[in-house]
Amino acid sequence: MNHEMVRLIEPLIPALRRYARALMRERAAADDLVQDCLERAISRWHQRRANDDARAWIFTILHNLAMTRLRRAAQRPVHVTFDDAEAAKLSSAAPQEDGLRHRDLLDALAQLPDEQRTVLLLVTVEELSYADAARVLDIPIGTVMSRLSRARERLARLMSVEPRAIPSPPYLRSVK
């Protein structure tokens, strides 16, 4: 393996994992996606143009792999038996305010259309420039800016909605 490739790829792994988890919404699927992305980037390193930004190039690979997987997953439902379900998916965290806010944010992000969510994540979480995000998504920079604007507006609207009312527990009374 060439030293320049390792020097450019290794620092990107945490950001790739973060973006993959946001796209796939499941840790194992995200880790598999990052693994496949890294394998593809290493095996095709010689195809990268020398003047291209390695970060944008690798994020493009990750994004394209994710979109392919998400399209395939949408075409076939996943069946999980109760015995095979992860314990974390069968329980919920304590209802602390930060946890609720975090869940509301993730729910709001999930409600954004894919094209808005991906732009928002690339620019705000992964801190890609508009130009790099445009390269990753293969869209014009103006489209990145308009999608980002719409995503931010919609996310703000979704987050400003009144909190969900928590139903009070039913009271039991004895009848004689």
Secondary structure, DSSP 8 states (H G I E B T S, - for coil): --HHHHHHHGGGHHHHHHHHHHHH-SHHHHHHHHHHHHHHHHHTGGGS-TTS-HHHHHHHHHHHHHHHHHHHHHHS-----GGGS-HHHHS-----HHHHHHHHHHHHHHHS-HHHHHHHIIIIIS---HHHHHHHHTS-HHHHHHHHHHHHHHHHHHHHS---------------
